[in-house]
Amino acid sequence: MKADMGKLVIAVVLDLLDFTFGRIPGFELVVDIALGVAAVALWGWPGLIAFWEIADPTGQVDAVVPTMTLIALSQMGKRKKQRPQA
């Protein structure tokens, strides 16, 4: 559980960086690619979802959707369901 919480904290920090530095014109594509790679490193195949941000050339949707945090929460919920109940 601590590992999942750590990944959630990392995801929130990366989303905050995306909301700030990821909004700089010309730099947003680099940030989106780096975050996609980080998401795959953290969660494996489900992290590929983070690459959808590259499809938005305006960066407007990316500014309001915390993709990394949503992936983290979905994976935490999935793992919680897989744990045996005491």
C-alpha positions as CSV (number, residue, x, y, z in Angstrom):
1,M,0.0,0.0,0.0
2,K,2.9,2.4,0.7
3,A,4.2,1.9,-2.8
4,D,0.8,2.8,-4.3
5,M,0.7,5.9,-2.1
6,G,4.2,6.9,-3.2
7,K,3.2,6.5,-6.8
8,L,0.1,8.6,-6.2
9,V,2.2,11.4,-4.8
10,I,4.6,11.2,-7.7
11,A,1.6,11.3,-10.1
12,V,0.1,14.4,-8.4
13,V,3.5,16.2,-8.5
14,L,3.9,15.3,-12.2
15,D,0.4,16.6,-13.0
16,L,1.2,19.8,-11.2
17,L,4.4,20.2,-13.3
18,D,2.3,19.4,-16.4
19,F,-0.2,22.1,-15.4
20,T,2.6,24.7,-15.0
21,F,5.6,23.9,-17.2
22,G,3.6,21.8,-19.6
23,R,1.7,25.0,-20.7
24,I,4.8,26.7,-22.1
25,P,4.3,26.9,-25.9
26,G,6.8,24.7,-27.7
27,F,7.7,22.8,-24.5
28,E,4.3,21.1,-24.0
29,L,5.1,18.3,-26.4
30,V,8.3,17.4,-24.6
31,V,6.5,17.4,-21.3
32,D,3.7,15.2,-22.6
33,I,6.2,12.7,-24.0
34,A,8.2,12.7,-20.8
35,L,5.1,12.2,-18.7
36,G,4.0,9.3,-20.9
37,V,7.3,7.6,-20.4
38,A,7.1,8.2,-16.7
39,A,3.5,6.7,-16.6
40,V,4.6,3.6,-18.4
41,A,7.6,3.3,-16.0
42,L,5.3,3.6,-13.0
43,W,2.3,1.5,-14.1
44,G,3.3,-0.5,-17.1
45,W,0.8,-0.9,-20.0
46,P,-2.0,1.2,-18.3
47,G,0.5,4.1,-18.4
48,L,0.2,4.2,-22.2
49,I,-3.1,6.1,-21.6
50,A,-1.0,9.1,-20.7
51,F,0.1,9.5,-24.3
52,W,-3.4,10.7,-25.3
53,E,-2.2,14.2,-24.3
54,I,0.0,14.3,-27.4
55,A,-3.2,14.2,-29.5
56,D,-4.3,17.6,-28.2
57,P,-2.3,20.1,-30.1
58,T,-3.8,23.1,-28.3
59,G,-3.0,21.7,-24.8
60,Q,-6.3,23.0,-23.5
61,V,-7.8,19.7,-22.4
62,D,-4.4,18.7,-21.0
63,A,-4.6,21.7,-18.7
64,V,-7.8,20.4,-16.9
65,V,-7.4,16.6,-16.9
66,P,-4.9,15.2,-14.4
67,T,-4.1,12.1,-16.4
68,M,-1.3,10.8,-14.2
69,T,-3.4,11.1,-11.1
70,L,-6.4,9.4,-12.7
71,I,-4.2,6.5,-13.9
72,A,-2.7,6.2,-10.3
73,L,-6.2,6.1,-8.7
74,S,-7.5,3.6,-11.2
75,Q,-4.5,1.3,-10.6
76,M,-4.8,1.6,-6.8
77,G,-8.5,0.7,-7.1
78,K,-7.7,-2.3,-9.3
79,R,-5.0,-3.6,-6.9
80,K,-7.3,-3.1,-3.9
81,K,-9.9,-5.3,-5.5
82,Q,-7.3,-8.0,-6.1
83,R,-6.1,-8.2,-2.5
84,P,-7.7,-10.9,-0.4
85,Q,-10.2,-9.7,2.2
86,A,-9.3,-10.4,5.8
